[in-house]
Amino acid sequence: MHQRTDNYTYLTQAPVRRVILTMGAPTIVSMLVTSLYNMADTYFVGKINTQATAAVGVTFAAMSVVQAVAFLFGHGSGNYIAQQLGARHRENAARMAATGFGLSIMAGVLIAMAGLLFLTPLSLLLGSTATILPYTERYLGIVLLGVPFMTGSLTLNNQMRFQGNAARAMLGVLSGALLNIALAPLFIFSFEWGITGAAVATVVSQACGFGILYRMSRTDGNIRVRLADFSPSWQLLREIFMGGMPSLLRQGLACTAVIVLNVAAGAYGDAAIAGMSIVGRISFFIYAVIIGLGQGFQPLCGFCYGARLYGRVREGFAFCVKAGTAFLVVCAVVCGFLAEDIVTLFRHDPEVVAVGAVAFRFQLIAYPLLAFVGVSNQMLQTMRLSGRANLVAAARSGLFFIPLALTLPEFFGLLGVELIQAVSDVCAFILTLPIVTLTFRRMEEKA
């Protein structure tokens, strides 16, 4: 109890910038390492052939669905836990921790079973061409076995983070990710397992990471997940969906966006799919810093909003947007000059590089806008303003992206495919700005 009291005092009274940087540093590391091990699969598999590279990119859409489900339970339960701890209702938080974790494991098992049962139709739905399909089936068929570990790990990670224990959450994620980076080249090249080795490395690392993260979640300062507290009542389910639906929507639409993009790019060959998937991984790696920074803000936002300390919420939001925007401007300038070299690291194929470099540069133009959109979504979700959070979550990868993916290629061909994400990001910013302005105005009225 002593540790939790310290966390409450720290999150509600310590200088805002210090809190966000303290909470944000481990989450940024976690996001970067997680993204890095996703990129590692792309990098090592890229040494096999273009079809294998495209297959990993296609499978990324399926993993986005898994993440969406995990974030539904992790963010949904975590948001509730933070607000209940902010209001000093620890028993409610303990029931939510056990319920959210248990349901995420059950959902992971159901997803794995369904995916394996419909493996071929799923692979085709994700955008596999006839030449990519054998690689996708081999890779996805193994990766699906690790889905329950993935959903459980992501849920535990977010619950610990929302309790203000981001450093321990980081260690669990870090261990699994680093193990995957070490095992992937060993299995792919030394054992000569090819793309099968990449998939086996992913599952083994996810299982080990889950075990370590579960152990970390039971250390002092965290609410222990106990079977006795598992109580899936309608009230708790409602709270999970209210707090987690923006994450489900955001990730689910990101999956849909990847599928639509794969189909659109597929009309221009395997190299186009590979190029766009490489750009997607690189962009996510950079954007992971913004997600991590926003996740560092969420515990402060949840505690302070629950304690009605609205001035701290606004101050924290402003700091995250300014810091994130500055970081993205630097990335946009540097990466703009090195776009071809960066894409070549993953696949030394002139056709792949040509597509990827153009798409990457277009996305870089809109990069400075992403901090505001991303942190706004995380803030609205943590404050449990579900309608606004869902709308902002849907903007970048669904509300604008999907219609643009269906229309731009019709008018501009391959150039239209390369433009989709950048135009969608600009539209998402224009939508988000008045929503956030209204939210702060209402908050001031309640203060």
C-alpha positions in Angstrom: 0.0 0.0 0.0 2.9 2.3 0.7 4.1 2.1 -2.9 0.7 2.9 -4.3 0.4 6.0 -2.0 3.7 7.1 -3.3 2.5 6.7 -6.9 -0.7 8.7 -6.1 1.3 11.5 -4.6 3.8 11.5 -7.4 1.3 11.5 -10.3 -0.9 14.2 -8.7 1.7 16.5 -7.2 5.1 16.2 -8.8 6.1 18.5 -11.7 4.2 17.5 -14.8 7.2 17.4 -17.1 9.2 15.2 -14.7 6.3 12.8 -14.3 5.7 12.4 -18.1 9.4 11.9 -18.8 9.8 9.5 -16.0 6.7 7.5 -17.1 7.3 8.1 -20.7 10.9 7.0 -21.0 10.2 3.3 -20.2 7.2 3.2 -22.5 9.1 4.8 -25.3 11.8 2.2 -24.9 9.1 -0.5 -24.9 7.4 0.8 -28.0 10.7 1.2 -29.8 12.0 -2.2 -29.0 8.6 -3.8 -29.9 8.7 -2.0 -33.2 12.3 -2.9 -33.6 11.6 -6.6 -33.3 8.8 -6.2 -35.9 11.3 -4.5 -38.1 13.9 -7.2 -37.4 11.6 -9.8 -38.9 11.2 -7.6 -42.0 15.0 -7.1 -42.1 16.1 -10.7 -41.8 13.3 -12.1 -43.9 14.2 -9.5 -46.5 17.4 -11.5 -47.0 15.4 -14.4 -48.3 13.4 -12.9 -51.2 10.8 -10.2 -52.1 7.9 -12.6 -51.6 8.9 -13.5 -48.1 9.3 -9.8 -47.3 5.8 -9.1 -48.6 4.4 -12.1 -46.7 5.6 -10.7 -43.4 4.1 -7.3 -44.3 0.8 -9.0 -45.1 0.8 -10.9 -41.8 1.3 -7.6 -40.0 -2.3 -6.8 -40.7 -3.4 -9.9 -38.8 -1.2 -9.0 -35.9 -2.8 -5.6 -35.9 -6.1 -7.4 -35.1 -4.5 -9.2 -32.2 -3.1 -5.9 -30.9 -6.5 -4.3 -31.3 -8.1 -7.0 -29.1 -5.3 -6.8 -26.5 -5.5 -3.1 -26.4 -9.2 -3.3 -25.9 -8.7 -5.2 -22.7 -5.4 -3.6 -21.7 -6.3 0.0 -22.3 -9.9 -0.5 -21.2 -9.0 -2.1 -17.9 -5.9 0.1 -17.4 -7.9 3.4 -17.9 -10.4 2.2 -15.3 -7.7 1.1 -12.9 -5.9 4.5 -13.1 -9.1 6.4 -12.4 -10.1 4.1 -9.5 -6.7 4.4 -7.9 -6.9 8.1 -8.4 -10.2 8.1 -6.5 -8.7 5.7 -3.9 -10.9 2.7 -4.8 -8.3 -0.1 -4.8 -10.7 -3.0 -4.6 -12.5 -2.0 -7.8 -9.1 -1.7 -9.5 -8.1 -5.2 -8.4 -11.3 -6.8 -9.8 -10.8 -5.0 -13.1 -7.1 -6.1 -13.3 -8.0 -9.8 -13.0 -11.1 -9.5 -15.3 -9.3 -7.7 -18.0 -6.3 -10.1 -18.0 -8.5 -13.2 -18.0 -10.7 -12.1 -20.8 -7.7 -11.1 -22.9 -6.2 -14.6 -22.6 -9.6 -16.2 -23.6 -9.9 -13.9 -26.6 -6.3 -14.8 -27.7 -7.1 -18.5 -27.6 -10.3 -17.9 -29.7 -8.4 -15.8 -32.3 -5.7 -18.4 -32.6 -8.2 -21.3 -33.2 -10.2 -19.3 -35.7 -7.1 -18.2 -37.6 -5.7 -21.7 -37.9 -9.1 -23.1 -39.0 -9.4 -20.6 -41.8 -5.7 -20.1 -42.6 -5.9 -20.0 -46.4 -8.9 -17.7 -46.7 -7.4 -15.4 -44.1 -4.1 -15.2 -45.9 -5.9 -14.3 -49.1 -8.1 -11.8 -47.3 -5.0 -10.1 -45.9 -3.8 -9.4 -49.5 -1.6 -12.3 -50.4 -1.1 -12.9 -54.1 -0.6 -16.3 -55.6 3.2 -16.1 -55.3 3.1 -14.7 -51.7 0.4 -17.1 -50.4 2.8 -20.1 -49.5 5.0 -17.8 -47.5 2.1 -16.2 -45.7 0.5 -19.5 -44.7 3.8 -20.9 -43.4 4.6 -17.7 -41.4 1.1 -16.9 -40.2 0.3 -20.5 -39.3 3.1 -20.6 -36.7 2.7 -17.0 -35.4 -0.9 -17.6 -34.6 0.2 -20.1 -31.9 1.7 -17.2 -29.9 -1.5 -15.1 -30.0 -2.6 -15.9 -26.4 0.8 -14.9 -25.1 0.6 -11.7 -27.1 -2.8 -10.6 -25.8 -1.9 -11.5 -22.3 1.4 -9.7 -22.4 0.0 -6.5 -23.9 -2.8 -6.4 -21.3 -0.5 -6.9 -18.4 1.9 -4.3 -19.8 -0.8 -1.7 -20.1 -2.3 -2.4 -16.7 1.1 -2.0 -15.1 1.8 1.2 -17.0 -1.5 2.8 -16.0 -0.7 2.0 -12.4 2.4 4.1 -12.7 4.9 1.2 -12.9 6.1 1.7 -16.5 9.7 0.7 -15.8 8.7 -2.9 -14.7 6.4 -3.1 -17.7 9.2 -2.1 -20.0 11.5 -4.9 -18.7 8.9 -7.6 -19.6 8.5 -6.2 -23.1 12.2 -5.7 -23.5 13.1 -9.2 -22.7 10.8 -10.8 -25.2 11.7 -8.3 -28.0 15.5 -8.7 -27.5 15.1 -12.5 -27.5 13.3 -12.4 -30.8 16.0 -10.2 -32.4 18.6 -12.8 -31.2 16.7 -15.9 -32.3 15.5 -14.7 -35.7 18.8 -14.8 -37.5 19.8 -18.0 -35.7 16.7 -19.8 -36.8 16.5 -18.3 -40.3 20.2 -18.6 -41.4 22.1 -20.9 -39.0 19.3 -23.5 -38.8 18.3 -22.7 -42.4 14.6 -22.7 -41.5 13.9 -19.6 -43.7 10.6 -17.8 -43.0 9.6 -20.7 -40.7 12.5 -19.7 -38.4 11.3 -16.1 -38.2 7.9 -17.3 -37.1 9.2 -19.8 -34.5 11.5 -17.1 -33.1 8.5 -14.8 -32.7 6.4 -17.4 -30.8 9.2 -18.4 -28.5 10.0 -14.8 -27.6 6.4 -14.0 -27.0 6.0 -17.0 -24.6 9.2 -16.0 -22.7 8.2 -12.4 -22.6 4.8 -13.3 -21.2 6.3 -15.3 -18.4 8.7 -12.5 -17.4 6.0 -9.9 -17.6 3.6 -11.9 -15.5 6.3 -12.3 -12.9 7.0 -8.6 -13.0 3.2 -7.8 -12.5 3.3 -9.6 -9.2 6.1 -7.5 -7.6 5.5 -4.8 -5.0 3.7 -1.7 -6.3 1.4 -3.6 -8.7 -2.1 -5.0 -8.2 -1.7 -8.7 -8.3 -3.9 -10.6 -10.8 -5.7 -13.2 -8.8 -8.3 -15.8 -10.0 -10.5 -14.9 -7.0 -10.9 -11.4 -8.4 -12.0 -12.5 -11.8 -15.6 -11.2 -12.1 -16.7 -10.6 -15.7 -19.8 -8.6 -14.7 -21.7 -6.4 -17.2 -20.5 -3.3 -15.3 -16.9 -4.2 -15.8 -17.4 -5.3 -19.4 -19.0 -1.9 -20.0 -16.1 -0.1 -18.5 -13.6 -2.2 -20.5 -15.4 -1.4 -23.8 -15.8 2.3 -22.9 -12.1 2.7 -22.1 -10.8 0.3 -24.7 -13.0 0.8 -27.7 -10.9 3.7 -29.2 -7.9 1.3 -29.1 -9.9 -1.5 -30.7 -11.2 0.9 -33.3 -7.8 2.5 -34.0 -6.0 -0.8 -34.3 -8.8 -2.6 -36.1 -9.0 0.1 -38.7 -5.2 0.1 -39.0 -5.5 -3.6 -39.9 -8.2 -2.8 -42.4 -6.1 0.0 -43.8 -3.1 -2.4 -44.3 -5.3 -4.9 -46.0 -6.8 -2.3 -48.3 -3.3 -0.9 -49.0 -2.0 -4.4 -49.8 -4.8 -4.9 -52.3 -4.2 -1.5 -53.9 -0.5 -2.0 -54.0 -0.9 -5.6 -55.3 -2.2 -4.3 -58.6 1.4 -3.1 -59.2 3.2 -6.3 -58.2 4.9 -7.9 -55.3 7.5 -5.2 -55.2 4.9 -2.6 -54.5 3.5 -4.6 -51.6 7.0 -5.1 -50.2 7.9 -1.4 -50.5 4.7 -0.2 -48.8 5.1 -2.8 -46.0 8.7 -1.7 -45.4 7.6 2.0 -45.2 4.8 1.0 -42.8 7.3 -0.7 -40.4 9.7 2.3 -40.6 6.9 4.8 -40.0 5.6 2.8 -37.0 9.1 2.7 -35.5 9.3 6.5 -35.6 5.7 6.9 -34.5 6.4 4.6 -31.6 8.2 7.4 -29.8 5.0 9.5 -30.0 2.9 6.6 -28.7 5.3 6.0 -25.9 5.3 9.7 -24.9 1.5 9.7 -24.9 1.5 6.5 -22.9 3.7 8.2 -20.3 1.1 11.0 -20.1 -1.8 8.6 -19.7 -1.2 7.6 -16.0 -0.9 11.3 -15.1 -4.0 12.1 -17.1 -6.0 9.2 -15.6 -5.0 10.0 -12.0 -5.4 13.8 -12.3 -8.6 13.6 -14.2 -10.0 11.3 -11.6 -8.8 13.7 -8.9 -10.3 16.7 -10.8 -6.9 18.3 -11.3 -7.7 19.5 -14.8 -4.9 22.1 -15.0 -2.3 19.3 -14.8 -4.1 17.4 -17.5 -3.8 20.4 -19.9 -0.2 21.1 -19.0 0.8 17.5 -19.6 -1.0 17.5 -23.0 0.7 20.7 -24.2 4.1 19.3 -23.2 3.6 16.0 -25.0 2.4 17.7 -28.2 5.3 20.2 -28.3 8.0 17.6 -27.5 6.5 15.1 -30.0 6.2 17.7 -32.8 9.8 18.8 -32.4 11.0 15.2 -32.6 8.9 14.5 -35.7 10.2 17.6 -37.5 13.7 16.4 -37.0 12.9 12.9 -38.2 11.1 14.3 -41.3 14.1 16.4 -42.3 16.7 13.7 -41.7 14.8 10.8 -43.2 13.8 12.9 -46.2 17.4 13.1 -47.3 18.1 9.4 -46.5 14.8 7.8 -47.8 16.4 5.5 -50.4 19.2 4.4 -48.1 16.7 3.5 -45.3 14.4 1.4 -47.5 17.5 -0.3 -49.1 18.5 -1.6 -45.6 15.4 -3.9 -45.7 15.4 -5.0 -49.3 18.0 -4.3 -51.9 15.6 -4.4 -54.8 15.4 -1.4 -57.1 11.7 -1.8 -57.7 11.0 -2.1 -53.9 13.2 0.9 -53.1 11.6 3.1 -55.8 8.1 2.6 -54.4 9.2 2.8 -50.8 11.3 5.9 -51.0 8.5 7.9 -52.7 5.8 6.8 -50.2 8.1 7.5 -47.3 8.9 11.0 -48.4 5.2 11.8 -48.8 4.5 10.5 -45.3 7.3 12.6 -43.9 5.6 15.8 -45.1 2.7 15.1 -42.7 4.8 13.8 -39.8 4.8 17.1 -37.7 1.0 16.8 -37.4 1.0 13.3 -35.9 1.9 14.2 -32.3 -1.2 16.3 -31.9 -3.5 13.7 -33.4 -1.9 10.8 -31.4 -1.7 12.4 -28.0 -5.2 13.8 -28.4 -6.6 10.4 -29.0 -4.8 9.0 -25.9 -6.0 11.8 -23.7 -9.6 11.5 -24.8 -9.5 7.8 -24.3 -8.0 8.1 -20.8 -10.7 10.7 -19.9 -13.2 8.1 -21.1 -14.8 10.5 -23.6 -15.6 7.5 -25.8 -17.5 9.3 -28.6 -14.8 11.8 -29.3 -12.0 9.3 -28.7 -13.6 6.9 -31.1 -13.9 9.5 -33.8 -10.3 10.6 -33.5 -9.2 7.0 -33.4 -11.1 6.3 -36.6 -9.8 9.3 -38.5 -6.2 8.3 -39.5 -6.6 4.7 -40.5 -10.3 4.4 -41.4 -12.5 7.5 -41.8 -10.2 9.0 -44.3 -7.7 6.3 -45.2 -10.0 3.7 -46.6 -12.0 6.1 -48.9 -8.6 7.5 -50.1 -7.2 4.0 -50.7 -10.2 3.2 -52.9 -10.1 6.5 -54.9 -6.6 7.9 -55.2 -5.1 4.9 -57.1 -8.0 5.2 -59.6 -6.9 8.7 -60.5 -3.1 8.6 -59.9 -2.1 4.9 -60.2 0.8 3.9 -58.1 1.4 7.5 -57.1 -2.0 7.4 -55.5 -1.1 4.4 -53.4 2.0 6.2 -52.2 0.0 9.3 -51.3 -2.7 7.6 -49.2 -1.3 7.8 -45.7 0.0 11.4 -46.0 -3.3 12.8 -47.2 -5.1 10.8 -44.5 -2.9 12.3 -41.8 -3.6 15.8 -42.9 -7.3 15.2 -42.9 -7.1 13.6 -39.4 -5.4 16.7 -38.0 -8.1 19.0 -39.4 -10.8 16.8 -37.7 -9.0 16.5 -34.4 -8.2 20.2 -33.8 -11.8 21.4 -33.1 -12.6 18.3 -31.0 -9.7 18.9 -28.6 -10.4 22.6 -28.5 -14.0 21.9 -27.4 -12.8 19.3 -24.8 -10.5 21.8 -23.0 -13.2 24.4 -23.1 -15.6 22.0 -21.4 -13.0 21.0 -18.9 -12.4 24.7 -17.9 -16.2 25.0 -17.3 -16.1 22.1 -14.9 -13.0 23.3 -13.0 
